[in-house]
Every structure is written in C-alpha cells, then in structure tokens.
Amino acid sequence: MNFISFIVFIPLQIIFLPIGLLGIMLVAYKQMVISKQLGVSQTAIEVLNGRWTMHVFGIRQDKATEILAKSLPNTSTKGLWFCLLPLWVKYKISNRLFGYPRVPNEGKEGIADIVVARTLYFDRIIDQLADDIAQFVVLGAGYDTRAYSGLKNRGLTFFELDQPMTQKLKVTSLRVAGIDPSHVKFVSVDFSHESIFEKLRAKGYDPNKKTIFLWEGVTLYLTEADVRKTLQDIKGNAAPGSAVIADFYGDRMIQAGSGYVGRKALGYTNEEFGFGLPFATNFENTLKGFLDSKNLKLGQTYFMGRSNTKGPFMVVAEVHI
C-alpha cells in the first residue's frame, strides 16, 4: 500500500501546488494579520494549527482542538487542508506518516518538529503526574484544549491564565464551537505587571493542594528575570509535591528567531524571543544549575535535538517544587 500511496501522492501533490500556496497565504494572513487586528498572539495559533494537524493525521486525538479551530477567526482549517490534503491522502492509503507531520525519534528532533514532539512530551509527563494532583494551572494558556479533553474527567480543578484579549477570544470561540468551558476558571492577567497568585487566589486557587503548573511555549518570549521571578513565585505559593512542567530553549533557537526574518515575523505582533540557556555543551548541567539556583529539583527531561553537534535547541522538563 505504501507504493500505491506514492503513485497517488505524487501527481496529487503536483496538482495541488498552486492550491497549497494559496493555503499557505490564507493561513499566514489569518494567523498574522487577523491576530494583529484582534490584538492577540499569532504564535498561539501556530501551536493550535500544529495540534489540529496532529489530530487529523492520527498522531494525537484532540477533538476539542479540531472543533475550536473552526470557530477561531485567526486561523483557517480550509487553508490547512489546501496545504496538507495530498499528504493526508497518502497517509490514509498507507497508514504511514511521510514528511510532515512526523513523530521523530527522541533526541533527533528538528525545529520543524517542535509542536508535535513538544506536545507529546508534555502529554507524557502530565499523564504520569495527573492522578496525584488536585489542581491544573495553565500559564499562558493560548488555545490549549487539555482541560476540554481527556484531563476533564480526572477530577481536577482547572485554571487558565492568559492576556485578557487572547483569553476573551478563546472563551468566545469555545462557546461558538459548542465546547462547554464552565468547569475552567479563567484568570485574565498582565504577566508583566500583575501578581498571578493574587489573581489565582481570587478565583479559588488553594495553595495547600498539589498542583501541576503547565508552562508551555512561554519562557522563550520572556526575560531571564521574568522566568526566575515566575519560578520563585510558584515555589512560594504551591504545595509540596507540586510540579512545573515547562520548556526552556537553547541559545541556538533564540538566535534563529532573532535573525532578520524571525524578528520581522515575531515583531509583527510584539512576540520577540528573549530568554535562552547555553545548551551547546553540558546542557544537562546547565539546566540543572539554573534550577538549582531557585532551589528547584529537576525530574525527567526531553532534550530535543540533543544529537546535533550544536546541542539541543530546547528541553521539556519536569520541575519539582
């Protein structure tokens, strides 16, 4: 069937080249221009698009993301289909992934694998910890749908924190999509100027209950001082046994996004890269040393791209309070 899938895929891909280009333009316009007009994050949409792709290609079941994507004004599932239909047809015929998306071997991830690999690593750690905690706090939630999928039935109290405009758009779009968000406590916060724990307590957060703090795709847009302060605040306001699940980025990732093209694209919605760690050598000790400085204990880690001679470009890490 794999051979047959190539026979179908090649001419279909040729036919779809102009349609695929149209799809790229449509998705980019929605992601960048409409997001800017709405005053919300464009990078959060990139994550949503990646998870939508994971769902339709059978990598990760996420019906909530599939439904939510149709209701958001700053993405286009039609445009995504224009780009990916030939690959999807090939996948359906052969039941094998080809090119994109893919599930890379651990340590051999490329930058194009960020959303897929990162999401799966986060899911793996969350699944291992979720039965032993009472609260689930998402810092910079964007369009994450974990609270509306499998975790919804695990007896947790959910809190989602984000900038007011992004959160308002998400809540409105969830309701338009027919997804009930009533079990989630939404906390609108300006991370640069407001105390997240004052806001959380006002919504019923209990500092005496074990909590997972999910901090995904955020630290690279902050300063080192802000990252350190957030970790310090969590340590001072979380019960023993709580954990932060976060990703931290290497210098080479930050430098790649700080080039001319990266600056122009990210700067369009004021989302430029900031904090990174020197992962070129001794990356495990570098991360451990950074967390030791805040009296935090490192658990399991997934260093993405670690087989590269330049070192990993990021890590997904379990951090214990």
N, C-alpha and C positions, 0 to 999 in steps of 0.2 A: 504493500500500500504506500510505502514511502516513495517508491519510484513513480507510482501513478500520481501521487500528490505533487511531485516536481513537474510532471507533464502538464498538470492543470495550472500550477502556480506560475510558471514562467510566462506563458502568454497572457495570463490574467494580470500579472504584475506589470507587463509592458502596456497593456490596455489601460491600466489604472494609473499610470504615471502622471498624466495631467490631472486626473481626479484626486490623486494623492497629494499633489502640490496644492490644489485648491483646499483640500482638507487641512494641510499644514497652515495655510494662510488663515483659514477660518478659525482654527483652534488658537493660533497665536493672537489673532485680533481679539477674540473673546477674552483670552487669558490676560493679555496685557492692556489693551485699550479699554475694554469694558471694566476690568478690575480697577484701573486708574480712575475712570469716571465715577465708579461707586466708592472709591476711597478705601479699597480692601486689598489684601495681599494677592499678588499673582503667583507667588511660589507655592502657596497653599493649594491653588488649583492644579499646579503641576503634580503634586502628590495625589490629589484626587483622581486625575487622569491616569496616573500610573496604577492606582488601585482598581480603577474601572477596567483597565486593560488586564490586570491580573485575574479579575473575576471572569471576564468573557473568554479568556484563554484557559480557564480551569486551574489556575495556579493557587487561587485563594478564594473561597466562597465569600462573597460580600454583597449580598442583595441590596443592603441599605445604600451602599455607595452607588450601585447601578441606578437605583431609583432617584437618589439625591442628585446625581449628575444631570439627569434630565430636567430638573427643576431649577438649576442654578443658571443665572443669566450670563455668567462669565466663563462658561465652558460650552463645548458643542460635541455631544456624542455623535451627531451626524458627521462632523469633521473628523472625529476619531475613527469612525467606520470607513470614511473615504481613505484614510491613511493605512488602515490595518486589515481591510477586508481580504486581500489576496493571502496574507499570512494566516488569517483566521481560517479561510477555506482550506489551505494546506494543512493546518493543524487538525481540522475536523476530519479530513480524509485519512491522515497518517497517525493521528493521535500523538504526534511529536511536535515539540516546540522547535522553531527554526529562526535563528537570527534574533528577533525581538518579538515579544519578551522572552527571557530565558531565566532559568534558575541556575546561577553559576556555582561552581564548586567553592566551598569555603576557603577564603584566602586568595582566590583568583578572580575576585570581582573587579569589574571595570567601572568607571564613573557612570557609564550608561545603565549600570545595574543598580544604581543607588536605591530607587524607590522599591523595586522588587525585593532585593536582598535585605535591605534595612527593615522593611515591613515584616518579612518572615522572621528575622532575628528578634525583633521586638515582640512579635507574637509568641515566639518560643519561650522567652523569659516571662512574659505576662502569664502565660498558661501555667507555668511552673509555680508561680507565686500566688495566683489569684485565690486559691482555696484557703489561704491563711491570712487574708486581709479583709478589712471591712469597708474601706473607702478607696475610691479610684479617682485621682485628681489629674486632669489633663492640662498641662501648662502650655498655652499657645495651641489650642485645640484645632484651629483651622476647620477643615471639613472631615476630620476623623470620625468614623462611624462605629468604633468599637463598642460604645455604650448602647448602640441600637442593634447589635448583632449578638454573637454568642455570649459575650460577657453580661448581657442584660439579665440572663436567667441565673446568675451566680450569687444573688443576694447582696450585691454591693450598693453602696451609696455613691452616686456619680456626681462629680463636679467638673465643669468645663470652664476654663479661663481663657479669655482672648480679648483683643481690642474691640471696643464697642461696635464699630461698623461691620467688621468681619462676623462677629457673633450675631448681630441683628440679621444680616443676610442669611446666615446659616439657619437660624431658628425659623425665619420666614419660609425658606426653601424647604426645610424639613416638613413643615405643615402643608405646604403646597404639594409636596410629594406624597402626603398621606402617612408620614412617619411620625408616631407619637413621641414627643420629646419630654413629656410631663414627668418622667422619672429622673431627669437630669436637672441638676441645679446649675444654672448658668451664672457666671460671675464675670461681668464686664470690668476690665481693669486696664489702666495705663501702666504697663510694667515699669516704665522709666520713673514714674512719679508717685505711684501708689503702693501701699503695702498689700501684698497678695493675701497675707494671712488675716489681716483685718477684714478684708472683703470676704474671705472664705468663712471666717467665724460668723459673720453676719448672715451667711447662708446656711449655717448649721454644721460646719466642719467641726469634728471632735478631735482635738489634739491627743486624746488618750486612746484612740483606736488606730490599729495598724493600717497603714495606707501605702498604696503604690502611687508615686508621682511619675507620670509619664511625661517626658520632656524630649519630644522627637522633632528633629529638624528645626531647632530653635537656636542652639548655642552659637552656631556659626554666624548669626546675624547680630550677636551681642558683643559688648566689650568684655575683656577678661574680668574687669572689676564687677560688671553686672553678673557674670557667670558665678564668680566667687560669692557675691552677696546672696544670690538666689540659693546656692547650696548651703550657705551659712544659715539663712532664714529657715530653710526646710529642716535642717538639723535642730534648730532651736524650737521648732513648732510641730514636730512629728513624734509619734510614739515610738519607743524602742521596737525594733523588728520591722519598721517601715523601710521602704526602699525607693530609690530614684532609679528609673530606667531611662537612660539618656544616651544621646550620641554626641561624640566630640570629634572634631575634624582636624586633620593634619595640615601642616603648612602648605603642602603642595596643592591641596584642594582649595585653600583660601587664596593662594597665588593665582590658580587657574581662574577663579571667579573674579579676581581683581584686575585682570587684563582689560584692555580697552573694550572689547566686545562684552565681556561679563559686566563691567562697570556700567556700560550704557544700558544693557538689558535690565539688570537688577536696579540700577539707579532710577529707572523709569517710574518705579513705584516705591522708591526710597527703601530698598531692601538690600543694601550693600553688605558684603561679607565683612566680618570683624574678627572674632576670636578663633585662633587655631593653636595647636600644640606641635612642637617639633618632633615629628614621628619618623624622621629619616633614619635614625639609629636609636637602638634601645627603647623602642616605642612602648613596650610594656612597663618598663621602669619609669618612663616619662609620665604615663598616665597614672601609675600608682603614686609617684611622687606628688603629682598635682593634687590628687585626692587626699593623700596623707596630710598635706598642708592644711586641709579643712577637717582633719580627724574623721575621715570617712573611710569605710572599708570596701575594697573592690571585690566584687563577686565575679561571675562569669563574663567573658568578653568575646566579641566577634570583631576582630581587626580586618576590615575589608581592604582587599588589595595588598595584603601583607607579603605576598610572594614577589611583588615588584621591588626592583633594586632601590627605588626611592623611598621604600617603606609604605605602610598603609596610608590611604587617604582619609580614613575615618574609622571609628570604632563604635559599636553599640555595646554599652556597658551596664551591668547591674551594680548599683552602688548602695551599700547598706548604711543606714543611719547609726 
